[in-house]
Amino acid sequence: MGRLWHVAVYLFVVGFVLNLVGIVGHVLVSSFARRWFATPLPNAFTTAWYAYSWREFQLDQVLTVTLVVAASVTALALGLGFPAAYLLARHDFRAKNALLLLFFLPLLIPQMTYGIPLATTLYRYRIGGTVAGVIAANLVPMLPLAIFVLLPFFEQISVNLEWAARVHGASRFQLFRRVIVPLAVPGLLTAGLLVLVTTIANFELTFLLSGAGSQTLVVALYYAVFAAGMRPIYSVDAMAVIYMALVLALLVLVLRFVRPTQMVFRLDRRN
């Protein structure tokens, strides 16, 4: 039974990898194909579809909005989630579990269930359809996500370190700057990475709140596929490759500073 289980896991992993490589490889090859009909590979390759996508879909503006939204949501989620997670980790009270459940509710329920009322409210106050509205909408689930990630990191930081710093005359600001923040850096990097990538890939809330000049890349890709009008499929594939390359570049950049398998070990070693 153990051998059969290992074989089943191995086949599942191999099948998953082959399926993923096949899908991504097809989109990548199609984005460079001049024409591709009923042949294993295109007869000719070109990079013209990338220029076409950049020009027709206004990707310079779309990428700018995407990076502004992702960076703003990440900064706000970490800035607001850091003190909230610290207070929740350091204080116990009777309704704490109920408060955590209520606070994490946007992560547990589908975004459409609260996205439509949220969009209605933001449009009523003339925030919908703007970059600020997209940032505010994405902050609703991203702030609980940041707190959810930061909370266990703060819980693993010994209170004795804070007491020792206060005994040696450290002010509250010095305590945070020299003790809490350095020990929480792995958590901050982890939360920042998750919030950043999730915000870029967040479709529902961005779709409900974005306007003509506030679309992120994932929403622009949706419109390129399903909006009225005829568009070459190769240009849509080129746009999808740009989206994948953007997310992959961000992951590679951040993972140079964050090692997910060593985060808890680094925090325990510092303690």
C-alpha positions in Angstrom: 0.0 0.0 0.0 2.9 2.4 0.8 4.4 1.8 -2.6 1.1 2.3 -4.4 0.6 5.5 -2.5 4.1 6.8 -3.6 3.4 5.8 -7.2 0.0 7.6 -7.1 1.6 10.8 -5.7 4.4 10.6 -8.3 1.9 10.2 -11.1 -0.2 13.1 -9.8 2.8 15.4 -9.6 4.1 14.4 -13.1 0.6 14.8 -14.6 0.2 18.2 -12.9 3.6 19.4 -14.2 3.0 18.2 -17.7 -0.4 19.8 -17.8 0.9 23.1 -16.5 3.9 23.0 -19.0 1.6 22.1 -21.8 -0.8 25.0 -21.2 1.9 27.6 -20.6 3.9 26.3 -23.5 0.9 26.5 -25.9 0.2 30.1 -24.9 3.9 31.0 -25.2 4.3 29.4 -28.6 1.1 30.9 -29.8 2.2 34.4 -28.8 5.1 34.2 -31.2 3.2 32.4 -34.0 2.6 34.2 -37.3 -0.2 31.7 -38.0 -0.9 28.4 -36.4 -3.4 26.0 -37.9 -3.5 22.2 -37.7 0.3 21.7 -37.3 2.4 20.7 -34.3 4.3 24.0 -34.4 3.7 27.3 -36.3 5.3 27.6 -39.7 6.7 31.0 -38.9 7.4 33.0 -35.8 7.2 36.8 -35.1 7.3 39.2 -32.2 4.8 41.6 -33.9 1.9 40.4 -31.6 3.6 41.9 -28.6 3.9 45.3 -30.2 0.3 45.0 -31.4 -0.9 44.1 -27.8 1.1 47.0 -26.3 -0.4 49.4 -28.7 -4.0 48.2 -29.0 -4.6 47.3 -25.4 -2.6 50.4 -24.1 -0.5 48.2 -21.9 1.8 51.1 -20.8 -1.2 52.6 -18.9 -2.5 49.2 -17.8 0.9 48.2 -16.3 1.3 51.5 -14.6 -2.1 51.2 -12.9 -1.4 47.6 -12.0 1.9 48.4 -10.3 0.4 51.5 -8.6 -2.5 49.5 -7.2 -0.4 46.5 -6.1 2.2 48.7 -4.4 -0.4 50.9 -2.7 -2.4 48.0 -1.4 0.7 46.2 -0.2 2.0 49.3 1.6 -1.4 50.1 3.2 -2.0 46.5 4.2 1.4 46.2 5.9 1.2 49.6 7.5 -2.3 49.0 9.0 -1.9 45.2 9.5 1.4 45.5 11.4 0.1 47.3 14.5 -3.2 45.4 14.3 -1.5 42.0 14.3 0.8 43.0 17.1 -2.1 44.1 19.3 -4.0 40.9 18.6 -1.0 38.8 19.4 -0.2 40.6 22.7 -3.7 40.9 24.2 -6.3 38.3 25.0 -9.9 39.2 25.7 -13.2 37.4 25.8 -14.4 38.2 22.3 -11.1 37.8 20.6 -12.0 34.7 18.6 -15.3 36.2 17.5 -13.5 39.4 16.4 -10.9 37.4 14.5 -13.6 35.4 12.7 -15.4 38.6 11.8 -12.2 40.3 10.7 -11.2 37.4 8.5 -14.7 37.1 7.0 -13.6 38.7 3.7 -11.1 35.8 3.2 -13.7 33.1 3.9 -16.6 34.2 1.7 -16.7 34.7 -2.0 -15.7 38.3 -3.0 -18.8 38.8 -5.1 -21.1 38.5 -2.0 -19.7 41.7 -0.6 -18.1 43.1 -3.7 -21.4 44.3 -5.3 -22.6 46.2 -2.2 -19.1 47.6 -1.8 -19.0 48.7 -5.4 -22.4 50.3 -5.0 -21.3 52.3 -2.0 -18.1 53.4 -3.6 -19.8 54.5 -6.8 -22.4 56.4 -4.7 -19.5 58.4 -3.3 -17.9 58.9 -6.7 -14.9 56.7 -5.9 -15.9 53.8 -8.1 -14.2 53.7 -11.5 -11.0 55.3 -10.2 -7.6 54.0 -9.1 -8.4 55.0 -5.5 -11.6 53.0 -5.6 -9.7 49.9 -6.9 -7.2 50.3 -4.1 -9.9 50.7 -1.5 -11.7 47.6 -2.7 -8.6 45.4 -2.8 -7.7 46.5 0.7 -10.8 44.9 2.1 -9.5 41.3 1.7 -5.8 42.1 1.6 -5.7 43.8 5.1 -7.0 40.6 6.8 -4.6 38.5 4.8 -1.7 40.6 6.0 -2.9 40.3 9.6 -3.5 36.6 9.2 0.1 36.1 8.0 1.7 38.5 10.5 -0.1 37.2 13.6 1.8 33.9 14.1 5.1 35.8 13.6 4.3 38.1 16.5 3.1 35.3 18.7 6.5 33.6 18.3 8.4 36.7 19.5 9.0 36.3 23.2 7.5 39.0 25.5 10.7 38.7 27.6 12.6 40.5 24.9 10.3 43.4 25.1 10.5 43.5 28.9 14.2 43.3 28.8 14.3 46.3 26.4 12.0 48.3 28.6 14.1 47.5 31.6 17.2 48.8 29.8 15.4 52.1 29.2 14.1 51.7 25.7 11.1 53.8 24.8 8.1 52.4 23.0 9.4 53.7 19.6 12.9 52.3 20.2 11.3 49.0 21.2 9.4 48.7 17.9 12.4 50.0 15.8 15.1 47.9 17.4 13.3 44.8 18.6 9.9 44.2 17.1 10.5 45.3 13.5 13.8 43.4 13.0 12.3 40.2 14.4 9.1 40.6 12.3 11.0 41.2 9.0 10.4 37.6 7.8 6.7 38.0 8.5 6.6 41.4 6.8 8.3 40.0 3.7 6.0 37.0 3.6 2.8 39.1 4.0 4.1 41.6 1.5 4.8 38.9 -1.1 1.3 37.3 -0.7 -0.5 40.6 -0.7 1.4 41.8 -3.8 0.8 38.7 -5.9 -2.8 38.3 -4.7 -3.6 41.9 -5.5 -2.2 41.6 -9.1 -4.3 38.5 -9.6 -7.4 39.7 -7.9 -10.1 39.9 -10.5 -13.6 40.2 -9.0 -13.2 43.4 -6.9 -11.0 45.0 -9.5 -13.5 44.2 -12.2 -16.4 45.7 -10.2 -14.6 48.9 -9.3 -12.3 49.6 -12.3 -13.1 52.1 -15.1 -11.6 53.0 -18.4 -8.4 54.4 -16.9 -8.2 52.2 -13.8 -8.0 48.7 -15.2 -5.3 46.3 -13.9 -3.7 43.8 -16.2 -5.9 40.9 -15.3 -9.1 42.9 -16.0 -7.7 44.2 -19.3 -6.9 40.6 -20.2 -10.5 39.6 -19.5 -11.8 42.4 -21.7 -9.4 41.4 -24.5 -10.9 37.9 -24.5 -14.6 38.6 -23.9 -15.3 42.2 -24.9 -17.1 42.9 -28.2 -15.1 43.0 -31.4 -12.6 40.7 -33.1 -9.1 40.4 -31.8 -6.4 38.1 -33.0 -5.9 35.2 -30.5 -2.2 35.6 -30.9 -2.3 39.1 -29.5 -4.4 37.9 -26.5 -1.8 35.2 -25.9 1.0 37.8 -26.0 -0.9 39.8 -23.4 -1.2 36.7 -21.3 2.5 36.0 -21.5 3.2 39.6 -20.4 0.9 39.0 -17.4 2.7 35.8 -16.5 6.1 37.4 -17.0 5.2 40.2 -14.7 4.0 37.9 -11.8 7.0 35.6 -12.3 9.5 38.6 -12.2 7.9 39.8 -9.0 8.1 36.3 -7.5 11.7 35.9 -8.5 12.6 39.3 -7.2 10.9 38.9 -3.8 12.1 35.3 -3.3 15.7 36.5 -3.4 15.0 38.0 0.0 12.4 35.5 1.3 12.8 31.8 1.7 9.4 30.4 2.6 10.8 27.1 4.0 13.2 28.9 6.4 11.0 31.8 7.7 9.9 30.1 10.9 13.4 28.7 11.5 15.0 32.1 11.1 12.4 33.6 13.6 13.0 30.9 16.1 16.8 31.2 15.8 16.6 35.0 16.5 14.4 34.4 19.6 
